[in-house]
Amino acid sequence: MPRLPNPRRLATSVHHRRTRTVEDSRMPLTEHLRELRNRLAKALIAFAVATIVCFIVEPNIFQWLIDPYCALPADKRGDFSSGDGSCRLYFFGILDAFTIRLKISMISGAVFSAPVWLYQLWSFITPGLHRHERRWSLTFVCSSLVLFAAGGFFAYITLETGLNFLLGFGGDGLVSILDGSKYLSYVIAMLLVFGLSFEVPLLVTMLNLAGLVTTAKLRSWRRAEIFLVFVFAAVVTPSQDPFTMLALGLPMVILYEVALIIGWLNDRRKARRGDTSPYAGLGDDETSSLDFDESAGERVPPAPAPSTADPRATAQGDAVAAGASGTATADGSHGDIT
């Protein structure tokens, strides 16, 4: 029967635990493929279970998705029902109802099972990373998840205003009868576009931290960058209307300015500390040596180049030097005898 752990055993195990390195993750290709298969299977199982659960509770999720449309005034929503003022979407195909419900369930299942398949992906990648690489990658993964969620939330709260703006062009003679499939595609596209667009400032921060671009250079292009941000917002939004463009462009500009502040702090820290890289003295057109001693942290000096002089000339030079030395010795000996 195994013994129960006590505080002394726990402290001893923690004290003698060796830090896991990249060498510990080395294994044959077949082992990597087997691990990838196992982790994909776990991720797919989690996705399937979450999809089944979401299929059961799909009416609640669907109601949450159509709430921005149902919040519009009644005169902007076509209603073919008995006039009770209820909010409904319509479908015009035999399989549309099942397709809509399955689509909502699968997307919701992918979202709710994200902690499981992200963990499986993280566990498969991180053994090949160094400790500082794991720390930075974990920071960027968490930041990207927060920014994507913030973008999706911002898209959801602007849906009602955007729909009111777009459907208001119908006036008194036109009433909207929205297809449920098209409405769902529009809402999902809005959530994805806003979520992914909020990741752009994070990409700028990553480029700055990697040393590929400086804040001074980015600030010199600020006017063109702000213009390109709004052009990007006008192109990628599903409706491409002015309100949605502003709703996406303004937060992106604010997040971009935050990224510039973070980059400025990073550039200031580098300038104060100095570049400690062994390749700091190399020019842009110079090649670095491949022989690098990572344990010592210094570049291994290259081996001396072999001499290209003629061997016969070298031999003659050595003979002449030897003869001159012998003559000088003989003269010295005669001088001593005299």
Contacts in CASP RR format, 6 or more apart in sequence:
PFRMAT RR
TARGET T0000
AUTHOR 0000-0000-0000
METHOD contacts of the structure
MODEL  1
MPRLPNPRRLATSVHHRRTRTVEDSRMPLTEHLRELRNRLAKALIAFAVA
TIVCFIVEPNIFQWLIDPYCALPADKRGDFSSGDGSCRLYFFGILDAFTI
RLKISMISGAVFSAPVWLYQLWSFITPGLHRHERRWSLTFVCSSLVLFAA
GGFFAYITLETGLNFLLGFGGDGLVSILDGSKYLSYVIAMLLVFGLSFEV
PLLVTMLNLAGLVTTAKLRSWRRAEIFLVFVFAAVVTPSQDPFTMLALGL
PMVILYEVALIIGWLNDRRKARRGDTSPYAGLGDDETSSLDFDESAGERV
PPAPAPSTADPRATAQGDAVAAGASGTATADGSHGDIT
19 131 0 8 1.000
20 127 0 8 1.000
21 130 0 8 1.000
22 127 0 8 1.000
22 128 0 8 1.000
22 129 0 8 1.000
22 130 0 8 1.000
24 127 0 8 1.000
25 127 0 8 1.000
25 128 0 8 1.000
35 124 0 8 1.000
36 124 0 8 1.000
39 120 0 8 1.000
39 121 0 8 1.000
39 123 0 8 1.000
39 124 0 8 1.000
40 120 0 8 1.000
42 116 0 8 1.000
42 120 0 8 1.000
43 113 0 8 1.000
43 116 0 8 1.000
43 117 0 8 1.000
43 120 0 8 1.000
43 121 0 8 1.000
46 113 0 8 1.000
46 116 0 8 1.000
46 117 0 8 1.000
47 109 0 8 1.000
47 110 0 8 1.000
47 113 0 8 1.000
47 116 0 8 1.000
47 117 0 8 1.000
49 113 0 8 1.000
50 108 0 8 1.000
50 109 0 8 1.000
50 110 0 8 1.000
50 112 0 8 1.000
50 113 0 8 1.000
51 105 0 8 1.000
51 106 0 8 1.000
51 108 0 8 1.000
51 109 0 8 1.000
51 110 0 8 1.000
51 113 0 8 1.000
52 105 0 8 1.000
53 109 0 8 1.000
53 112 0 8 1.000
54 61 0 8 1.000
54 104 0 8 1.000
54 105 0 8 1.000
54 106 0 8 1.000
54 108 0 8 1.000
54 109 0 8 1.000
54 112 0 8 1.000
55 101 0 8 1.000
55 102 0 8 1.000
55 105 0 8 1.000
58 101 0 8 1.000
58 104 0 8 1.000
58 105 0 8 1.000
58 108 0 8 1.000
61 104 0 8 1.000
61 105 0 8 1.000
61 108 0 8 1.000
62 100 0 8 1.000
62 101 0 8 1.000
62 104 0 8 1.000
65 104 0 8 1.000
65 184 0 8 1.000
65 187 0 8 1.000
66 87 0 8 1.000
66 89 0 8 1.000
66 183 0 8 1.000
68 156 0 8 1.000
68 159 0 8 1.000
68 160 0 8 1.000
68 163 0 8 1.000
68 187 0 8 1.000
69 77 0 8 1.000
69 87 0 8 1.000
69 89 0 8 1.000
69 159 0 8 1.000
69 160 0 8 1.000
69 163 0 8 1.000
69 178 0 8 1.000
69 183 0 8 1.000
70 77 0 8 1.000
70 87 0 8 1.000
71 160 0 8 1.000
72 160 0 8 1.000
72 163 0 8 1.000
72 164 0 8 1.000
72 167 0 8 1.000
73 164 0 8 1.000
74 85 0 8 1.000
75 175 0 8 1.000
76 164 0 8 1.000
76 167 0 8 1.000
76 168 0 8 1.000
76 175 0 8 1.000
76 176 0 8 1.000
77 87 0 8 1.000
77 175 0 8 1.000
77 176 0 8 1.000
78 175 0 8 1.000
78 176 0 8 1.000
78 177 0 8 1.000
79 85 0 8 1.000
79 86 0 8 1.000
79 88 0 8 1.000
80 88 0 8 1.000
80 90 0 8 1.000
80 177 0 8 1.000
81 88 0 8 1.000
89 178 0 8 1.000
89 179 0 8 1.000
89 180 0 8 1.000
89 183 0 8 1.000
90 177 0 8 1.000
90 178 0 8 1.000
90 179 0 8 1.000
90 180 0 8 1.000
91 97 0 8 1.000
91 100 0 8 1.000
91 179 0 8 1.000
91 180 0 8 1.000
91 181 0 8 1.000
92 179 0 8 1.000
96 180 0 8 1.000
96 181 0 8 1.000
99 181 0 8 1.000
100 180 0 8 1.000
100 181 0 8 1.000
100 184 0 8 1.000
103 184 0 8 1.000
104 184 0 8 1.000
107 188 0 8 1.000
118 141 0 8 1.000
122 138 0 8 1.000
122 141 0 8 1.000
125 137 0 8 1.000
126 134 0 8 1.000
126 137 0 8 1.000
129 137 0 8 1.000
136 209 0 8 1.000
140 202 0 8 1.000
140 206 0 8 1.000
143 202 0 8 1.000
144 199 0 8 1.000
144 202 0 8 1.000
147 195 0 8 1.000
147 198 0 8 1.000
147 199 0 8 1.000
147 201 0 8 1.000
147 202 0 8 1.000
147 255 0 8 1.000
148 195 0 8 1.000
148 196 0 8 1.000
148 198 0 8 1.000
148 199 0 8 1.000
149 195 0 8 1.000
150 195 0 8 1.000
150 198 0 8 1.000
151 191 0 8 1.000
151 194 0 8 1.000
151 195 0 8 1.000
151 197 0 8 1.000
151 198 0 8 1.000
151 251 0 8 1.000
152 190 0 8 1.000
152 191 0 8 1.000
152 194 0 8 1.000
152 195 0 8 1.000
152 198 0 8 1.000
154 194 0 8 1.000
154 198 0 8 1.000
154 247 0 8 1.000
154 251 0 8 1.000
155 190 0 8 1.000
155 191 0 8 1.000
155 193 0 8 1.000
155 194 0 8 1.000
155 195 0 8 1.000
156 191 0 8 1.000
158 243 0 8 1.000
158 244 0 8 1.000
158 247 0 8 1.000
159 187 0 8 1.000
159 190 0 8 1.000
161 243 0 8 1.000
161 247 0 8 1.000
162 239 0 8 1.000
162 241 0 8 1.000
162 243 0 8 1.000
162 244 0 8 1.000
162 247 0 8 1.000
165 241 0 8 1.000
165 243 0 8 1.000
166 239 0 8 1.000
166 241 0 8 1.000
167 176 0 8 1.000
170 176 0 8 1.000
186 238 0 8 1.000
186 239 0 8 1.000
189 238 0 8 1.000
190 237 0 8 1.000
190 238 0 8 1.000
190 244 0 8 1.000
193 236 0 8 1.000
193 237 0 8 1.000
193 238 0 8 1.000
193 248 0 8 1.000
194 248 0 8 1.000
197 232 0 8 1.000
197 233 0 8 1.000
197 236 0 8 1.000
197 248 0 8 1.000
197 252 0 8 1.000
198 251 0 8 1.000
198 252 0 8 1.000
198 255 0 8 1.000
200 252 0 8 1.000
200 255 0 8 1.000
200 256 0 8 1.000
201 252 0 8 1.000
201 255 0 8 1.000
201 256 0 8 1.000
201 258 0 8 1.000
201 259 0 8 1.000
202 259 0 8 1.000
204 213 0 8 1.000
204 218 0 8 1.000
204 256 0 8 1.000
204 259 0 8 1.000
204 260 0 8 1.000
205 259 0 8 1.000
205 262 0 8 1.000
205 263 0 8 1.000
207 213 0 8 1.000
208 214 0 8 1.000
208 215 0 8 1.000
208 218 0 8 1.000
208 259 0 8 1.000
208 262 0 8 1.000
208 263 0 8 1.000
208 266 0 8 1.000
208 267 0 8 1.000
209 263 0 8 1.000
209 266 0 8 1.000
214 267 0 8 1.000
215 260 0 8 1.000
215 263 0 8 1.000
215 264 0 8 1.000
215 266 0 8 1.000
215 267 0 8 1.000
216 267 0 8 1.000
218 225 0 8 1.000
218 260 0 8 1.000
219 260 0 8 1.000
225 256 0 8 1.000
226 253 0 8 1.000
226 256 0 8 1.000
229 249 0 8 1.000
229 252 0 8 1.000
229 253 0 8 1.000
229 256 0 8 1.000
230 245 0 8 1.000
230 249 0 8 1.000
232 249 0 8 1.000
232 252 0 8 1.000
233 244 0 8 1.000
233 245 0 8 1.000
233 246 0 8 1.000
233 248 0 8 1.000
233 249 0 8 1.000
233 252 0 8 1.000
234 240 0 8 1.000
234 245 0 8 1.000
236 248 0 8 1.000
237 244 0 8 1.000
237 245 0 8 1.000
237 248 0 8 1.000
238 244 0 8 1.000
278 292 0 8 1.000
278 297 0 8 1.000
278 298 0 8 1.000
278 299 0 8 1.000
279 288 0 8 1.000
282 288 0 8 1.000
289 299 0 8 1.000
289 300 0 8 1.000
289 302 0 8 1.000
291 299 0 8 1.000
291 300 0 8 1.000
291 302 0 8 1.000
292 299 0 8 1.000
292 300 0 8 1.000
293 299 0 8 1.000
293 300 0 8 1.000
307 314 0 8 1.000
END
